[in-house]
C-alpha cells in the first residue's frame, strides 16, 4: 500500500461509547474559534514526546526520521543520560536512528517540562502500571497530563498513547483544558492513539504498523491523523477517543486470554502424556480460524499483565463482571507459582529439598532479546525460591542485575555452566544464550517448551 494511505471510519461525536461506565461526554463546540489547525502559530518544535521509555524513545526517533523537529522530555535526567550515551535498549534500526538524531540540531532532549508550550503537538508516552494489588496506578499519567495542561497553549494537538481506562483522555486532558478555557476542537486538539511498539522485535518497522486514533471531536481526530500520517503508512480513524482507548484494551486482553488458554492446554497435554507444542504446531498449519499462542512461565512487560486490569477496575465501578477475562488474568498471575511448585517436585524426586538447593535461572527478562524486567515472572520465581531457602543465581546476557525480592540484588553469572546448579530453570531463551551445556546439567525445568526431549529435561 502506498505511503500515507489512510483508512477512515465514519466519524461522530463521542457519545455513548462508554456512557454506561463513565460520565457523558460533553458536547464540545465545533468551529466556534478561529483556529482550525496547528500550523497557524510559530512553534519551536513540531512534536514533543513526554516520556522517553520503551515507547516514547522509538516514537520520537520515528517522528524525527520523518523530518519533524522533535523534543524528547523525561523527568529522569538519568534516563536522558542513558539515551545521550546511546546505552538505551533499542532495535538495531532504532540505534542507528538515535545516532543520527543526536547529531541533528532539530532533535532535543530535556527534563524541562515548560518547553511543552513550544511544541505544536504533544504526545504522552508514560507508564501506566498496576500496583501489588493489581489496581491501576495512574500517578505517573496524571502527573504527565497535569503538566501538559499547565503548559498547553492555543493551537496545540495533545495526544495520549499510554494504555489506560476508557474515558481517560477526556478526564485527564479534555476536561481540565476546557476548565482552563481551551476548548477541544476549537482552541486545542485532543486525541488518543494507542502505542503499538513491540520491544525487541523488528518484524515490523514503526512506519509499517497501522495506527488507530480517535479525537474527542471530529476536528481533533483529523488533526491527530495528519500528525500520525507523517511517520506511519496506515492510519485508522475511529469515532472517538473512547473507541481508541477500548481498542488497545481489546488488543492486549485478547492476547492475555489466549496465553492463559495456551497454558491450560499445556497442563492438559501433560496429563494426557503428549507434547503441547506438537499440538500447537499442528494446529498452526490451518491457514484460517487459528492463531498460535504458546505457553510459558507467565507474562511480563508493561502490557499483558497490566492492561486488562484497567478494564476490570473500571467495570467494578459499574458493578459489572467479565468472567473470562477475570479467570484468564488469575491464571496468568498464578503461573510463576506453578513453576516454583514444579521445581520443588523435581528436586524432591532427586531426593533434594528446596532448602539448600542451588537453582540457576536462565534468562530473567520478560521476553527474548530485551533487557526489560518489568513484571517478569522470573522475579517472582526467584523470590519464592529464595524464600524457601534455595541458593538462586541467574544468567542473562541482556540483564546485568536483578532484584532478589528480599531487598537484595543478584548479578548475572557469566559462566552458568560452571556454577554447579542442582536445577536449571530455562525461563527466557535469548537468541544468544548458549544451551548445549544443559545436556550435562543434573535437572532442567523447561518453561519455554522448546528444548529437545531428554532424560534430564522436564516440561513445565
ABEGO torsion letter per residue (X at the ends): XBBGBBBBBBBBBBBGAAAAABBBBBBBBBGABABABAAABBBABABBBBEABAAAAAAAAAAAAAGBBBBBBBABAAAAAAAAAGABBBBAAAAAAAAAAAABAABBBBABAAAAAABABBBBBBBBBBBAAGBBBAAAAAAAAAAAAAABBBGBBBBBABBBBBGAAAAAAAAAAAAAGBBBGAABBBBBBBBABBBGBAABBAAABBBBBBBABAAAAAAAAAAAAAABABBBBBABAAAAAAAAAAAAAAAAAAAAAAAAAAAAAAAAGBBAAAAAAAAAABABGBBBBBBBAEBBEAAAAAAAAAAAAAAAAAGBBBAAAAAAAAAAAAAAAAAAAAAAAAAAAAGBBABGBBBBBBEABABBGBABABGBAAAAAAAAAAAAGBBBBBBBAABABBBAGAGBBBBBBABAAAAGBABBBBABBBAABBAAAAAABABBBBAAGABBBBAABBBX
